[in-house]
Structures are given as C-alpha cells and as structure tokens.
Amino acid sequence: MPELPEVEFAVRRLRRAVRGKRVERVRVHHRAQGRTLTAAVLRRIAGRRITDVTRRGKHQLLHLDDGAVLVVHFRLDGDWELTRAAVALPRHARVTFDLEGGRRLSLTDPRALCTVHYHAPGHAPTFDLGPEPEDPAFTPALFRARLQGKRGPIKPSLLDQRLVAGVGNIYAQEACWRARISPAAGAASLSVARVVRLLHALRAALADGHENAGRYHRGEQRIPFKVYDREGDPCDRCGASIRRMVQAGRGTWYCPKCQRN
C-alpha cells in the first residue's frame, strides 16, 4: 500500500497536471468502481472543471468548480497515469478522465481495489481521521493524551488512522527506530520524553520520505529505510542485526539492541 509520502507525491503531481482543466468525459472500466460512479454521477462530472487537488490522510480530493468533490483512495496498488487521450488505455485502467486539450487521466490498479466516491455540492466529505502528523496543532501533549486510550503496543497503535492520519506500517516502524523505542512498548506507558522523541521521529521519517517519494525500490536496489525489510542487516546506529516480528498480522522490523521497551 502506498505510504503517506507516496500519496502526497501523487497529489502534488496531479495538482500540477490537472488543476484548471475541464473534464470532458469520465469512463468506468471495472464494475467495482461502477458501484459508486453510476451513469448519473458520470454525467454530473462531465463538463466540470478541476479547481484543486488536496489530501486528507491517504485520501486524495479532486475539487470541482460546482463544489462537488471526488475522493480517491489508491488502496494497495492504485496509481495515476497521464497520457494523450488518443493512445491505448493503460492495461489496468479502472477509471479514466478525458480532459480538455487532448489529455487523459487514468486511475490504474491491477487489483481493482482503488475507490472513487462522488460527493455532491453542499455535501463535503467527512473523515474519521486523527490529526495530520505534520500539523503544528498536533503537539506532544495532544499525542500523549491520545495514546492514553491505547491498550496495545506502540507500532500497531500508530496504524490507527483515528490516532494520527496517514501513518502506515513502514513509517510507523521507521519512527520507532529513530526514537529508540521498541515497537512492542506499550503505547499508553510512554513517558512524556519518549512521546516527544517519537513525534519528532515520525515527522523526520516522513520528511525523508517526502524527499525521496516514489514506489519502493526492490530487487538489487536497496530500500532506503533504516529497519523496514532489512532483517539480518546491521543496524545503522549500533551494528546489531535487524530482526523481524509480526504484530497484528503485519511485519515489523526493529533493532533489538537500541530500541528498548
């Protein structure tokens, strides 16, 4: 699943490409997306101009000139492709937007899990999400207060989108490594000092991600993370071997020496 920096990168790229453009036609190419993008909805979108593209958590919001909003979520493998309208459709195109000027915006997804929801003018979307990690109003005191209601370990707790919006499995464990906190440490038991370190670490990890946004490198290329997917590699800080465990069904990589409970 794309992490927050990858979604933010997609939003910025999309904003540059489509802001101010008029949608001439919308087509649905898979029945899964057709459940929310009905024929009536497609007619409402056609002819509208995209005024802005913003983000809330991992949700992308395409704002239309009549006040309607399209909320897009990549899920596991979704992505955008911008091409000329005259070329063949991308192999896994699920929804396409033909734009003025002969351009086509395609939402692609090999698994067809991506979603697009239309919110009519006057019915702005609402999200059951916590604060954005970079929001200045998200202070260490607020962070610690929100952690007090969590009963489990800190790494799985960070994946609760109601606690903090947009944090995924990779950056949760990267933040724990930077803060020298075990991913198995109790979320509610973290001291004020450790919560301060964790919030700074989370923001630093995401900032690095924003600078190197894009899908993850695999194969012969080293994944640019400190612990994620590095089982058996030496810790960049202390040299101990990185280990892996499973938490709430998700893989967690960590350093057993310098990340303490």
N, C-alpha and C positions, 0 to 999 in steps of 0.2 A: 504493500500500500504506500502511495506517495506520502512523504512526511511533510511537515509544515513548510520548510524552505522550498520544497519542490512545488507545492501548491502556490506559494507566494510568487515564485518564479513564473509559473504558468499565468497567474493573474496579471503580472506586470507585462509579460509578453503579449497577452491577449488584449490588454488595455491599449497598448501602442498600435496594435493591428486593427482593431475594430471600433474604437471609440469614435463616434460621429458618423458611422456607416449605417446606411439603411438596409434592413433585411428585406430582400425581395421574395424569398421563398424559404420555407422550412420543410424538411422531409424527414420522416422516421423510417429507419431501415431494420428495426428489430422490434418484435412485439412487446418486449419488456419495457421499452421506452414509450411505446404506444399506449400503455395503460395510463400514463399521466399526460402525454402530449396527444390529445384527441384531435380529431379533424377540426372541431370548433376552436380549440386553442391555437392550432397552427394558423388558422385564418386570422386570429387576433394578433398574432406576432407579425405576420407578413405586412410589410409596409411601414413598420415601426423603425425608429432609429435607436441605435445603442448609444446611450449618453455616457455610460461609465461602466467599469468593471471593478468590483471591490471583493473583499474576502471577509468571512466570519468563521474563525476556526479553519476547517478544511473545506468549507462551503464557498463556492465561487458565485458571486451575484452579478448578473448582467442586467443593468438598469435600462429600461426602455423609455422613450420620450413621452409616453402616456401615463407613466407612473407604475406600470407593471414591472415585475422583477422575475427573472429566470434564475432559479437556484440550481447549480450544477455541483455534483459530487463525483469525483473520479472513482471512488471505492478502491478496488485493488489495482486495476491496470488501465484506468482511463487516461486519456491524454487528448490534446488538441492538435490538429493538423490544418495548416492554412495553405491552400493551393489555388491555382486558377480553376474557375468553375468548369472550364472545358475539358479538363483532364479526367481520367477514370477515377472513380471513388476509391478512397483507401480501402484496403482489404477488410478491415474491421470497423468500418464506419457505422455508427448507430444512429446518430442524428446529424444532419447537415443543414447549414445556413448559407444560402446563396446571398451574397452581399452585392451592393452596388459596386460598379467598377469591375465586374467580372471575377471577383474573388469568392472562394468557398471556404467556410469554416466547418471542419468535421470533428465531431466528438467520437473518438475511436476507443474501442475496448474489446479485446479478444474474448473476454468472458461475458460481455454484455451486462455487467453489474452496475455500470455507471447510471446515474439518475439525473433527470431534469424535471423540475417542478415549476409550474407557472403560477405566479401569484398576481391576481388581477389588481388593477389600480385601486388604491384605498384599502388593500389587504396585504400590508407589508409582512414579509416572513418573520417569524419569531423562532428563536433557537434556545434550547435548554442547555446552554453552554456557560462555563465559567469565564472569568476574565482572560483576555489575551496575555500571553507570557510577557510581552514587551510593554504592556500598558503601565505607565508610571503610577497609576492608582492601585496597581496590584503590588502592594507593599509587603515586606516580610511579615509584618504583624497580621495583615489580612491572610497571607498564605498560611501562616501557622494556625490561625483561627479556623481556617477551612480544613486543615489537616487533623484537627482535634476530633472530627467526626468520622475519621477513617480507622477501621479496625485492623486492616491488613498491612502488609509490607509496603514500603515507600514506592518501589518501582511500579508495581501494578496500580497503586493508587494514583500515580501521575497520569495513567492512561484514562482515568475517569474524566470525560470531557466536561462534566459539571464542576470539577475541581479547577481545572485550567484548560482553556480551549486549544485544541490543535496539537497537543503533545502526543507523539506516537511512541512506539516501542523502542525505536533506535535512539531518539534524543532523550528519552527518559533514562536509559541506562548510561548514555554518554554524560548526562548531567550528574548522575550519581557518582561516576568515576571522577569527574572534575571536582566534586565536592568532598571526595574521600569518604563517602557514605556507602555502606553495604546496601545493595538493592533489597536485602531481606530485613533491613532495620524497620522497626515498627513506625508507621507514618505518624501516629499520634504521639510517639515518645520523643520525637526530635526536639532538641533544645533550640532556644532562640538563635544561638550562634550557628547551629547546623542548618537551620531553615534559611538564615541569611546567606550562608555559603551555597546552599542548594539553589536558591533563586538566582543568585549571580551566575552560578554554573550553568543553569538552564538557559539563561539569556546568552551566555557566551557560546554555548554549544550551538544554539540556533543561529547566532550571528555568524559563526563559522559556516554553518550550513547555507545561509543566505549568500555568502561569498562564493560558495562552490556548488550552487544549486544545479540540479540535473538528476537524472536517474542514476542509480547506484552502479559503480564500476565492479565488474566481476571478472572471472577468468584470470588472465595474467596480470591484470591491473589491481593494485592494492586498494581496498576500500578505505577511504580517507577518514577512518574513525579510530578512536582510542581503544575501545573494547569490542564494539559490535562486530560479530563474525570473525573474531580473532582468537578463537580457542587454541591454546598451546603456544601462541606468540608471547614474547616477553613484554611485560608492561613497560610503557614508555617512561614511567616515573620511577619504578623501583626494580624492574627487571624480573619480577616473579611471573610465572606462567599464567596467562589469562585462562579462566575457567568458564564453563557454561553450566547453567541450571535452567530448569523450567519453572516458570511462575504463571499460574492461571492459564496454562496452556500455551504460553509464549516463551520463546527462548530468551535467556538473559545472560549476557557475558559480563564478567567482572574480574577485578584483581583481588585475590583472597588475602593479599598482604597489606595493601594500603587502603582498602575500603573496609571500614570497620562498622560493626553494629552499634 
